[in-house]
């Protein structure tokens, strides 16, 4: 988290809605003010949950 948090803080507004996978590095984003953080848990064979779908973002 120590390496990626400064990049997130510099580029992502705290009012943004964040959609991520379950990568442990993203743990605690809410503690840093990112209250709208939703996760897709690929480890649970989950690739979409309602409106939350991140599988195609790699091709954006």
Gaussian input, Z-matrix of N, CA and C with variables (Angstrom, degrees):
# hf/3-21g

backbone

0 1
 N
 C     1     B1
 C     2     B2     1     A1
 N     3     B3     2     A2     1     D1
 C     4     B4     3     A3     2     D2
 C     5     B5     4     A4     3     D3
 N     6     B6     5     A5     4     D4
 C     7     B7     6     A6     5     D5
 C     8     B8     7     A7     6     D6
 N     9     B9     8     A8     7     D7
 C    10    B10     9     A9     8     D8
 C    11    B11    10    A10     9     D9
 N    12    B12    11    A11    10    D10
 C    13    B13    12    A12    11    D11
 C    14    B14    13    A13    12    D12
 N    15    B15    14    A14    13    D13
 C    16    B16    15    A15    14    D14
 C    17    B17    16    A16    15    D15
 N    18    B18    17    A17    16    D16
 C    19    B19    18    A18    17    D17
 C    20    B20    19    A19    18    D18
 N    21    B21    20    A20    19    D19
 C    22    B22    21    A21    20    D20
 C    23    B23    22    A22    21    D21
 N    24    B24    23    A23    22    D22
 C    25    B25    24    A24    23    D23
 C    26    B26    25    A25    24    D24
 N    27    B27    26    A26    25    D25
 C    28    B28    27    A27    26    D26
 C    29    B29    28    A28    27    D27
 N    30    B30    29    A29    28    D28
 C    31    B31    30    A30    29    D29
 C    32    B32    31    A31    30    D30
 N    33    B33    32    A32    31    D31
 C    34    B34    33    A33    32    D32
 C    35    B35    34    A34    33    D33
 N    36    B36    35    A35    34    D34
 C    37    B37    36    A36    35    D35
 C    38    B38    37    A37    36    D36
 N    39    B39    38    A38    37    D37
 C    40    B40    39    A39    38    D38
 C    41    B41    40    A40    39    D39
 N    42    B42    41    A41    40    D40
 C    43    B43    42    A42    41    D41
 C    44    B44    43    A43    42    D42
 N    45    B45    44    A44    43    D43
 C    46    B46    45    A45    44    D44
 C    47    B47    46    A46    45    D45
 N    48    B48    47    A47    46    D46
 C    49    B49    48    A48    47    D47
 C    50    B50    49    A49    48    D48
 N    51    B51    50    A50    49    D49
 C    52    B52    51    A51    50    D50
 C    53    B53    52    A52    51    D51
 N    54    B54    53    A53    52    D52
 C    55    B55    54    A54    53    D53
 C    56    B56    55    A55    54    D54
 N    57    B57    56    A56    55    D55
 C    58    B58    57    A57    56    D56
 C    59    B59    58    A58    57    D57
 N    60    B60    59    A59    58    D58
 C    61    B61    60    A60    59    D59
 C    62    B62    61    A61    60    D60
 N    63    B63    62    A62    61    D61
 C    64    B64    63    A63    62    D62
 C    65    B65    64    A64    63    D63
 N    66    B66    65    A65    64    D64
 C    67    B67    66    A66    65    D65
 C    68    B68    67    A67    66    D66
 N    69    B69    68    A68    67    D67
 C    70    B70    69    A69    68    D68
 C    71    B71    70    A70    69    D69
 N    72    B72    71    A71    70    D70
 C    73    B73    72    A72    71    D71
 C    74    B74    73    A73    72    D72
 N    75    B75    74    A74    73    D73
 C    76    B76    75    A75    74    D74
 C    77    B77    76    A76    75    D75
 N    78    B78    77    A77    76    D76
 C    79    B79    78    A78    77    D77
 C    80    B80    79    A79    78    D78
 N    81    B81    80    A80    79    D79
 C    82    B82    81    A81    80    D80
 C    83    B83    82    A82    81    D81
 N    84    B84    83    A83    82    D82
 C    85    B85    84    A84    83    D83
 C    86    B86    85    A85    84    D84
 N    87    B87    86    A86    85    D85
 C    88    B88    87    A87    86    D86
 C    89    B89    88    A88    87    D87
 N    90    B90    89    A89    88    D88
 C    91    B91    90    A90    89    D89
 C    92    B92    91    A91    90    D90
 N    93    B93    92    A92    91    D91
 C    94    B94    93    A93    92    D92
 C    95    B95    94    A94    93    D93
 N    96    B96    95    A95    94    D94
 C    97    B97    96    A96    95    D95
 C    98    B98    97    A97    96    D96
 N    99    B99    98    A98    97    D97
 C   100   B100    99    A99    98    D98
 C   101   B101   100   A100    99    D99
 N   102   B102   101   A101   100   D100
 C   103   B103   102   A102   101   D101
 C   104   B104   103   A103   102   D102
 N   105   B105   104   A104   103   D103
 C   106   B106   105   A105   104   D104
 C   107   B107   106   A106   105   D105
 N   108   B108   107   A107   106   D106
 C   109   B109   108   A108   107   D107
 C   110   B110   109   A109   108   D108
 N   111   B111   110   A110   109   D109
 C   112   B112   111   A111   110   D110
 C   113   B113   112   A112   111   D111
 N   114   B114   113   A113   112   D112
 C   115   B115   114   A114   113   D113
 C   116   B116   115   A115   114   D114
 N   117   B117   116   A116   115   D115
 C   118   B118   117   A117   116   D116
 C   119   B119   118   A118   117   D117
 N   120   B120   119   A119   118   D118
 C   121   B121   120   A120   119   D119
 C   122   B122   121   A121   120   D120
 N   123   B123   122   A122   121   D121
 C   124   B124   123   A123   122   D122
 C   125   B125   124   A124   123   D123
 N   126   B126   125   A125   124   D124
 C   127   B127   126   A126   125   D125
 C   128   B128   127   A127   126   D126
 N   129   B129   128   A128   127   D127
 C   130   B130   129   A129   128   D128
 C   131   B131   130   A130   129   D129
 N   132   B132   131   A131   130   D130
 C   133   B133   132   A132   131   D131
 C   134   B134   133   A133   132   D132
 N   135   B135   134   A134   133   D133
 C   136   B136   135   A135   134   D134
 C   137   B137   136   A136   135   D135
 N   138   B138   137   A137   136   D136
 C   139   B139   138   A138   137   D137
 C   140   B140   139   A139   138   D138
 N   141   B141   140   A140   139   D139
 C   142   B142   141   A141   140   D140
 C   143   B143   142   A142   141   D141
 N   144   B144   143   A143   142   D142
 C   145   B145   144   A144   143   D143
 C   146   B146   145   A145   144   D144
 N   147   B147   146   A146   145   D145
 C   148   B148   147   A147   146   D146
 C   149   B149   148   A148   147   D147
 N   150   B150   149   A149   148   D148
 C   151   B151   150   A150   149   D149
 C   152   B152   151   A151   150   D150
 N   153   B153   152   A152   151   D151
 C   154   B154   153   A153   152   D152
 C   155   B155   154   A154   153   D153
 N   156   B156   155   A155   154   D154
 C   157   B157   156   A156   155   D155
 C   158   B158   157   A157   156   D156
 N   159   B159   158   A158   157   D157
 C   160   B160   159   A159   158   D158
 C   161   B161   160   A160   159   D159
 N   162   B162   161   A161   160   D160
 C   163   B163   162   A162   161   D161
 C   164   B164   163   A163   162   D162
 N   165   B165   164   A164   163   D163
 C   166   B166   165   A165   164   D164
 C   167   B167   166   A166   165   D165
 N   168   B168   167   A167   166   D166
 C   169   B169   168   A168   167   D167
 C   170   B170   169   A169   168   D168
 N   171   B171   170   A170   169   D169
 C   172   B172   171   A171   170   D170
 C   173   B173   172   A172   171   D171
 N   174   B174   173   A173   172   D172
 C   175   B175   174   A174   173   D173
 C   176   B176   175   A175   174   D174
 N   177   B177   176   A176   175   D175
 C   178   B178   177   A177   176   D176
 C   179   B179   178   A178   177   D177

   B1=1.4434
   B2=1.5304
   B3=1.3151
   B4=1.4604
   B5=1.5261
   B6=1.3255
   B7=1.4563
   B8=1.5242
   B9=1.3245
   B10=1.4630
   B11=1.5353
   B12=1.3266
   B13=1.4601
   B14=1.5265
   B15=1.3370
   B16=1.4645
   B17=1.5341
   B18=1.3184
   B19=1.4696
   B20=1.5246
   B21=1.3178
   B22=1.4621
   B23=1.5283
   B24=1.3225
   B25=1.4724
   B26=1.5227
   B27=1.3257
   B28=1.4620
   B29=1.5311
   B30=1.3335
   B31=1.4608
   B32=1.5214
   B33=1.3302
   B34=1.4616
   B35=1.5228
   B36=1.3154
   B37=1.4546
   B38=1.5271
   B39=1.3127
   B40=1.4652
   B41=1.5261
   B42=1.3211
   B43=1.4632
   B44=1.5223
   B45=1.3236
   B46=1.4652
   B47=1.5208
   B48=1.3167
   B49=1.4580
   B50=1.5189
   B51=1.3337
   B52=1.4566
   B53=1.5219
   B54=1.3084
   B55=1.4630
   B56=1.5221
   B57=1.3274
   B58=1.4583
   B59=1.5189
   B60=1.3145
   B61=1.4575
   B62=1.5295
   B63=1.3040
   B64=1.4525
   B65=1.5138
   B66=1.3268
   B67=1.4588
   B68=1.5276
   B69=1.3154
   B70=1.4632
   B71=1.5274
   B72=1.3058
   B73=1.4579
   B74=1.5252
   B75=1.3248
   B76=1.4649
   B77=1.5283
   B78=1.3220
   B79=1.4612
   B80=1.5273
   B81=1.2864
   B82=1.4574
   B83=1.5063
   B84=1.3393
   B85=1.4587
   B86=1.5318
   B87=1.3196
   B88=1.4662
   B89=1.5243
   B90=1.3102
   B91=1.4660
   B92=1.5234
   B93=1.3239
   B94=1.4567
   B95=1.5314
   B96=1.3436
   B97=1.4539
   B98=1.5111
   B99=1.3205
   B100=1.4603
   B101=1.5240
   B102=1.3390
   B103=1.4677
   B104=1.5238
   B105=1.3332
   B106=1.4647
   B107=1.5290
   B108=1.3226
   B109=1.4572
   B110=1.5240
   B111=1.3254
   B112=1.4571
   B113=1.5165
   B114=1.3256
   B115=1.4577
   B116=1.5196
   B117=1.3137
   B118=1.4553
   B119=1.5165
   B120=1.3133
   B121=1.4642
   B122=1.5293
   B123=1.3217
   B124=1.4638
   B125=1.5269
   B126=1.3321
   B127=1.4673
   B128=1.5261
   B129=1.3389
   B130=1.4634
   B131=1.5222
   B132=1.3555
   B133=1.4631
   B134=1.5310
   B135=1.3181
   B136=1.4700
   B137=1.5291
   B138=1.3109
   B139=1.4570
   B140=1.5155
   B141=1.2997
   B142=1.4615
   B143=1.5212
   B144=1.3201
   B145=1.4534
   B146=1.5134
   B147=1.3216
   B148=1.4643
   B149=1.5140
   B150=1.3176
   B151=1.4644
   B152=1.5193
   B153=1.3175
   B154=1.4516
   B155=1.5282
   B156=1.3226
   B157=1.4527
   B158=1.5209
   B159=1.3197
   B160=1.4688
   B161=1.5157
   B162=1.2897
   B163=1.4565
   B164=1.5249
   B165=1.3053
   B166=1.4492
   B167=1.5144
   B168=1.3136
   B169=1.4719
   B170=1.5217
   B171=1.3300
   B172=1.4587
   B173=1.5178
   B174=1.3127
   B175=1.4658
   B176=1.5195
   B177=1.3115
   B178=1.4702
   B179=1.5095
   A1=110.48
   A2=117.18
   A3=120.79
   A4=112.45
   A5=117.45
   A6=120.07
   A7=112.49
   A8=117.05
   A9=119.51
   A10=112.98
   A11=118.20
   A12=120.44
   A13=113.26
   A14=120.67
   A15=119.20
   A16=113.01
   A17=116.88
   A18=120.63
   A19=109.62
   A20=116.76
   A21=120.76
   A22=109.77
   A23=117.50
   A24=121.41
   A25=111.74
   A26=117.08
   A27=121.59
   A28=112.45
   A29=116.98
   A30=119.88
   A31=116.07
   A32=117.75
   A33=119.98
   A34=109.98
   A35=116.25
   A36=122.08
   A37=109.79
   A38=117.06
   A39=120.49
   A40=112.88
   A41=117.88
   A42=121.45
   A43=112.26
   A44=116.85
   A45=121.12
   A46=110.59
   A47=114.59
   A48=121.18
   A49=107.03
   A50=116.15
   A51=121.36
   A52=110.06
   A53=115.94
   A54=122.68
   A55=106.36
   A56=116.51
   A57=120.00
   A58=109.72
   A59=113.73
   A60=118.88
   A61=107.74
   A62=117.25
   A63=121.16
   A64=114.80
   A65=117.50
   A66=121.42
   A67=110.10
   A68=117.09
   A69=123.01
   A70=113.08
   A71=117.79
   A72=121.37
   A73=111.88
   A74=117.70
   A75=120.73
   A76=112.87
   A77=118.18
   A78=120.90
   A79=109.20
   A80=116.52
   A81=120.21
   A82=116.06
   A83=119.34
   A84=119.24
   A85=111.43
   A86=117.27
   A87=120.40
   A88=111.06
   A89=116.88
   A90=120.61
   A91=112.35
   A92=117.03
   A93=121.72
   A94=112.12
   A95=116.50
   A96=120.72
   A97=116.01
   A98=118.48
   A99=121.64
   A100=107.97
   A101=115.91
   A102=121.66
   A103=113.31
   A104=117.07
   A105=120.38
   A106=109.49
   A107=114.97
   A108=121.44
   A109=108.86
   A110=116.07
   A111=121.79
   A112=108.75
   A113=115.71
   A114=120.79
   A115=112.02
   A116=114.33
   A117=122.45
   A118=105.60
   A119=116.78
   A120=121.05
   A121=110.34
   A122=115.51
   A123=120.33
   A124=111.15
   A125=116.79
   A126=119.99
   A127=112.03
   A128=117.11
   A129=122.03
   A130=110.83
   A131=116.65
   A132=123.50
   A133=111.22
   A134=115.09
   A135=122.01
   A136=107.62
   A137=116.12
   A138=120.20
   A139=112.49
   A140=116.24
   A141=122.12
   A142=107.06
   A143=115.23
   A144=121.42
   A145=106.98
   A146=116.10
   A147=118.97
   A148=109.96
   A149=116.44
   A150=121.69
   A151=112.53
   A152=117.27
   A153=121.37
   A154=109.81
   A155=114.63
   A156=119.87
   A157=107.04
   A158=117.54
   A159=119.83
   A160=113.40
   A161=117.81
   A162=120.33
   A163=113.44
   A164=119.43
   A165=121.36
   A166=114.99
   A167=118.71
   A168=120.31
   A169=111.96
   A170=117.87
   A171=120.06
   A172=111.36
   A173=118.20
   A174=122.11
   A175=112.99
   A176=117.55
   A177=121.80
   A178=111.58
   D1=-34.75
   D2=-177.10
   D3=-60.53
   D4=-30.19
   D5=-178.82
   D6=-84.44
   D7=-37.60
   D8=-173.84
   D9=-89.39
   D10=-26.71
   D11=-177.28
   D12=-58.39
   D13=-44.27
   D14=177.53
   D15=-59.63
   D16=-35.01
   D17=178.57
   D18=-68.30
   D19=-43.48
   D20=178.39
   D21=-63.02
   D22=-47.36
   D23=-179.55
   D24=-58.73
   D25=-38.70
   D26=-178.27
   D27=-71.81
   D28=-29.84
   D29=-170.53
   D30=-114.92
   D31=-9.79
   D32=-174.35
   D33=-125.93
   D34=121.80
   D35=176.77
   D36=-66.14
   D37=140.62
   D38=-177.46
   D39=-66.43
   D40=-14.91
   D41=176.37
   D42=-88.59
   D43=-3.51
   D44=179.40
   D45=-68.70
   D46=156.09
   D47=172.03
   D48=-96.67
   D49=123.25
   D50=-178.33
   D51=-105.11
   D52=131.51
   D53=173.99
   D54=-118.39
   D55=120.42
   D56=-179.99
   D57=-134.24
   D58=172.90
   D59=170.63
   D60=-86.37
   D61=-170.77
   D62=-175.75
   D63=-87.45
   D64=15.37
   D65=-179.52
   D66=-53.55
   D67=126.88
   D68=-172.57
   D69=-56.91
   D70=-27.35
   D71=179.41
   D72=-57.38
   D73=-29.04
   D74=-178.41
   D75=-81.71
   D76=-4.44
   D77=176.44
   D78=-57.16
   D79=135.72
   D80=174.39
   D81=87.93
   D82=4.82
   D83=178.75
   D84=-57.78
   D85=-36.55
   D86=178.22
   D87=-62.30
   D88=-32.85
   D89=178.31
   D90=-65.99
   D91=-20.04
   D92=179.60
   D93=-102.01
   D94=14.23
   D95=174.05
   D96=100.96
   D97=-1.06
   D98=178.44
   D99=-92.04
   D100=86.31
   D101=-171.44
   D102=-78.31
   D103=-20.81
   D104=-179.09
   D105=-105.35
   D106=73.50
   D107=-179.14
   D108=-118.54
   D109=118.17
   D110=-178.69
   D111=-118.27
   D112=141.18
   D113=-176.28
   D114=-120.47
   D115=145.27
   D116=170.12
   D117=-109.24
   D118=126.43
   D119=-173.93
   D120=-98.88
   D121=89.10
   D122=178.70
   D123=-59.53
   D124=-31.07
   D125=-179.34
   D126=-64.91
   D127=-21.27
   D128=175.68
   D129=-97.79
   D130=19.21
   D131=-178.16
   D132=60.02
   D133=36.27
   D134=-179.08
   D135=-107.93
   D136=128.61
   D137=179.01
   D138=-125.77
   D139=-8.70
   D140=174.59
   D141=-157.63
   D142=146.34
   D143=178.34
   D144=-144.24
   D145=99.54
   D146=-175.49
   D147=61.76
   D148=-125.43
   D149=178.70
   D150=-77.77
   D151=-15.48
   D152=-176.35
   D153=-80.42
   D154=112.49
   D155=-178.28
   D156=-148.12
   D157=111.85
   D158=-177.45
   D159=-112.08
   D160=-0.71
   D161=-172.02
   D162=-60.64
   D163=-29.67
   D164=-177.28
   D165=-93.25
   D166=-3.29
   D167=-175.76
   D168=-64.06
   D169=-26.24
   D170=179.80
   D171=-61.85
   D172=-25.86
   D173=-178.16
   D174=-92.89
   D175=-0.46
   D176=-175.57
   D177=-64.06

